[in-house]
C-alpha cells in the first residue's frame, strides 16, 4: 500500500513506464519513505521485460525541489522536537541537501537536549542513501527526465543522472543545499563530469540557482525548450528510445556505466557518501548561516527566506 506521493503507470505496448513524483504541495520534495517508494518502482521497472524506458516527472508543474528539509534528522531515523520540525513553517524545501539533506547544529536549539546523529549513524545511513542515486545512475533501462518548474538539490541530481533530460527554459536549477553545509556534498564526481569544472564550482561554491535557458548553449541536457513543450518533448524522446531493441538498450546502459566508471568516477561511489557523512557534521562560526538552528527558531518558510537574504550579494 502506497500513500500516493509516487505513482507509476505502464504502457507495455509502447515499452514505457511513467513514474510521477506526486507531492506538488511540497514542490515534489521527498522524504525517506517517498524516495523508498521511488526506488521500489524503479526496481519493479528494472525487472519488467516489457519496460524499455522509464519517464520520470513531477506533478503540478515541478520536477523536484530535492530532499525534504522540514526535519533533517528524520533521514537518520530520529524524531525531532515539535518546534524543530518547523511548526508553523510552510511547505517549500527549496533544494534540500543533495541526497539526504542533513545539516546539524549539535543539540536542538530549543534546549530539548537531543544529540545529533552519531557519525557512525550518518555514515551507515548515507551509504544506503547514496546507493539509491548510484543505482539510478546505472539503471539498466533508459531513463528520461521531464524537468519543469524546479530541479533543486536531489532533484537536480536526478535530472543530471537521467540518460535523456528535457528541461524547461524557465526551470530553476541548482544546488542551494550548499548554503546549508558548504560544497562538502556527495556526488561531486557527477557534478564535475556532467557540468564541467567551471560550472560545477560556480554552483557548488555559491549555491546559485540558474534558469534552464542559461545552460542551453552548454549541451548539458538533451533539450532545453519552452516550458509548455517539455512534457510533449519528453514523451517523444521516451517513445523514440523505446523503438530500440530491449536487450541492446540494457547492454548499452551497462557499457555506458563501465566507461564512466573507468574514465570519470573510479572509486567516487564510496567517496560520495563519505564526503556527505563527514560534511554534514559541521560547526558554524559567528556570522555564518546555520539553517537547522534558524529553522528551529523561525520555522521552515522563514528559515529559507533568511537563508536567501544572508546569501544575497548585490552585483557591483
N, C-alpha and C positions, 0 to 999 in steps of 0.2 A: 504494500500500500504506500503510495507516494502522496505528498502534500500538494502536488500540482504546481510547484515552483520550477520544475524542469519537466518538459514534455517531449515525447518522441513519437513521430509518426513515420511509417514506412510506405514507400511506393515500390513494391518489389518488381513491378513491370518496368519501371524506369531505373531500378537499381540504386535508388536514393533514399537515405534516411535523413529526416529533418529533426534536429534537436533544438528546442527553443528554451532559452532562459526566460522564465515567466514570473518575474518579480518586478514589474515596472514601477511599482510604488517605491521601491528601493533602487531604481535605475539598474535593475538586474545585478546588483551586488550579491555576493553569495557567501553563505556561512559554510561550516564544515559539512553539515547534513546535505545542503544543496549541491556542493561540489561532489559529495559522495554519490548522489543520485546521478549527476552528470557522468561520473566515472562508470557507474553501473550501466547506463545506457550505451556508453561508448564500448564497454566490454561486450554488451549484447550485440551491437552492430558489428564488432570485430569478428564475432563468431557466426554471423549470419551470411551464408553463401549468396544470398540474394541481394546483399548490400555491397555496392562498389564505392559509393561516395557518401560521406556524412556532411550535411549542410548545417552549420552551427550559426544560430541567430539569436536575437533578443527581442522580447515583446515590448510594445509601447514606444517604439522609436529609439530604443537604446540597445547597444550591444551589451556592454557590461562596465560598471564602474569599479569592478575589481572585488577584492575580499571585503566583507562587511566589517567595519571597524567600530560598530556600536559596542562591542565587547571583545577587545583584542584577546583577553585571557581565555575566552571560550574556545579558541583554537587549540588550547592546551588542556582542555577538559576541566577548567576550574570556573566555578560560578563567581560572578562579580558582586560586590556590594551594590545595593539598589541604585545609589546616585552615580556610581561609576558606569553603569550601563547606559547613561545618558538620559535619565528620566527627564522628560520634558524636551528632549532633543528631537531633531527632525530626521527625515528619512535618509537623505543622500549620504553616500560614503565618499564620493569624490575621489576615488582612486586609493583604495586601501593598500596596505603594504604588499609588495609584489605577489607573493604566493600564499602566505598565510597571515600576513598582517599583524604582527605582534610587537608593538613597542612597549616599553615598560619604564616605570619610574621608581622602582623599589616598592615600598609599601604604599597601599592605596592612600590617595590624598585626603580621604575623608577620615583617616585615622582608624579604619576598621582593622588594621594590623595584619592583613593578609599578605603573605610573602609572594613575590613574583615567582613564576615558574622556575624551577631549577634549571641549570644549564643542561643537565642530562635529560630532563623532560623536553626542553627546547630541541635538543639535538635529535631525540627519537621522533618527536612529532614532525619536525621539519624534514627529516629523512622520508617519512611517509608522505608528507605534503608534496615535496618536490618529485616524489615518484609519480604523482598524477601528471605533472607537467612533462616529465621525461617520457611517460607513456603516450601522451598526446603528441609530443614532438615526433615520436617514432611510430605513430598509429599505423596499423597495417593497411587501412583503406585510405583512399584520397579524402582530404578534408577541404572544405570551402567555408570561409567565414564571410558572413553578411554583416558589415560593420556600419552602423548608423549611430548618430547621436553622441555616444561616449564609448571610448575604449581606453580605460584607465587602469593602472596597476596590473593586476592579474588579467583583466580584460584585454589590455594592450598586449600582454604576453601571448594570450590565446590567438589574437589576430596575427601576430608576428609568426607564430608557430604553424598556422594553417598552411597547407600546401598552396592554396589559392585564396586570395582575400580581395573582396570588392569593398571599397571604403568610400563613404560619402565625403564630398569636398568640405562640408561644414562639420563633419565629425570631429570631436575633440579627443586628441590622442596624447598619451604621455604617461609618466611615472611620478605623479605628485607625492607618492609614498616616500620618496627620498627626502621630502621635507619633514617627515617624522623621524627618520633614522639616519639620514645621510645616505650616500650611494652604496653602503655596505649590504647590498641585496644579493640574492641568488640570481641565477640565470645571466650572469654577466657575460658569459661566453656567447649566449644567444643574442644579447643586445649588440655586442660588437660585431658579430658575424652578420646579423640581419641589417642593422642600421649603418654600420661602418663606424670607425672610431671617433670621428669628429662629431657626428650627430649623437652617438651614444653618450659621449662625455657631456655634451651640452644638456641633454635631457636628464641624465642621472645626477649631474653636479648642480643643477638649478631647480629641478622639479617642474620645469616649464611644461605646459601643455600647448600643443600646436594643432591647428586645423589640418584636416587631410589635404586640403589644397596646397599647403606649404611643402608637402612631401611628394607632390605629383611628379616633379621632374627627376626624382631620385630613383624611381623604379623599385621601391621597397615593396610595394603591394602590386598585385596583378593588375588592378584597375582602380583609379580614383575617379568617381563620376558624381554627377549631381545627386543629391540625397534621394530625390524622388525615383531615381533609376537603380538604386542599389539592390533592392530585392529582386527586380527583374533580371539584372545582370548576374547576380549570384546564382539564381536559379538556372540561368542559361549555361553558366560555366559548369554547374553540377551535372546537368544533363549531358553536356558535351563530353566531360570526362567519363561519364557512365557508359558511353559507347565503346570505351576501350575494353579489351579482354580482361576479365576479372583476375585471372592468375597473373597476367602481365602487370597489372597495377600493383598487386601485392609484392611481386618480385622487385618492381621499380622502387617501391617505398623502402624495402629493405636495403636496396643498393644505395638509395639516397642517404639513408641513415648511416651506412658504413662510410660513405665518402665524407659526410660531415664529421663523424667521429674521428676519422683519420686526419682530416685537414684542419678542423676547427676546434674540436672540443677536447679530446684526449685527456680524460680524467676530470673534466669540469663538472660532470654529473655529480661527483662526490663533493667537489668544492662548492657547488651551488648551495647545498643545504648547510655545509659548514659555515660559509660566509653569512648566511641568513641567521643561523642559530647563534653565532657569536655576535653578529652585528645588531641583533635585537636586544642585546644586554647592555645597552649604552647608559652612561650617565650624562647629565646635561649641565653645562656651565651656566653661570649667571648671564641672563640675557638671551640664552638660546631657547628656541621654542620647544616645549615639551607637550606633545599632543595629549598623552594619556592624562597627565595632571590637569591640563586645561579642560579636557572633556569631563573629568570628574567634577570640576568646579562649575562649569557652564553648560554642560550638555553637548550633544554631538553637533547640532547645527551651528551653534555659536562657536564651538571649537574650530570648525572648518573655516568660519568667517575670520576668526582671529589668526588662524594659520596663514590664510592668504594675505591678510593685512601685514603680518610680520615679514613675509617674503616678497612683498611688492616693493620694488625699487624703481622709481620713475626713470625713464630714459633721459639721459642728459640732453 
